[in-house]
Amino acid sequence: MSAVEVTYSSEHWELLKKLRAQAADMMSPLTLAHINAVVYGSIARGDVKKTSDIDIFISTPPSPTMIEATLERGGVKAKSRLIIQATPSYAAKAYIYTDDNRGYSFPLVELRGNEAEFYNFAGSLNQEKLTRGIRVPGVDKRLMLIEPTEAGHMESPIQGREGSTARLLGVSTKIVSERVRTLERRGRVGRTGVYLKRELGRDEDISSVFNDLVNSNPALRRRTRSRK
């Protein structure tokens, strides 16, 4: 399959503008507190839909308590909070949702290289670039490479082009091949759930709950101690 050009309608540009403004507002308390954060996925690439999520990721967070305090000072109200570990070998992360498809996430352990690269693979922007209207290339859940153009974007499959895709996105070929395998398997068998998912009560502390989980879960404990 060759590249296909997609031209955005005026409604699409308006939707993109609206979603980006919302993303910038979500990132603002973090930026003011000098906490680096990015929005990733379709908001960064431009290929949005009305159902698009707004995902804000903090790669090197201070303590979870500081993150929550910063968001609260900025008027952000959490609808739900979770600790999720996708598989026993993946980094556990905290998720703070303000709505069903709006939220923040950050790792609770040090990220491995391929885990950190995922966000560039999907396409990511900080608040400054977001407000300047910059769009970046990235790969969507269909394994299509989205490359922004003035009129919209070009899209093309990445299977068989893992090396060139990695170079364009500034990531390793390993993460591209890994994502291809993961998403192809998901297409065959569907989502298989996550290894660990713990929703927090209103009065529970993220760090305390995470420490309890580490103490009671050998696989999580091993991943917490792993640095490579």
Secondary structure, DSSP 8 states (H G I E B T S, - for coil): ---EEEE--HHHHHHHHHHHHHHHHHHHHHHHTT---EEESHHHHS---TT--EEEE-SS-S-HHHHHHHHHHTT---SEEEEEESSTTS--EEEEEEETTEEEEEESS---HHHHHHHHHH-EE-HHHHHTT----EE-TTSEEEEE-SSEEEEEE-TT-HHHHHHHHT--HHHHHHHHHHHHHHHHH-----SEEEE--TT--HHHHHHHHHHH-HHHHHHHH---
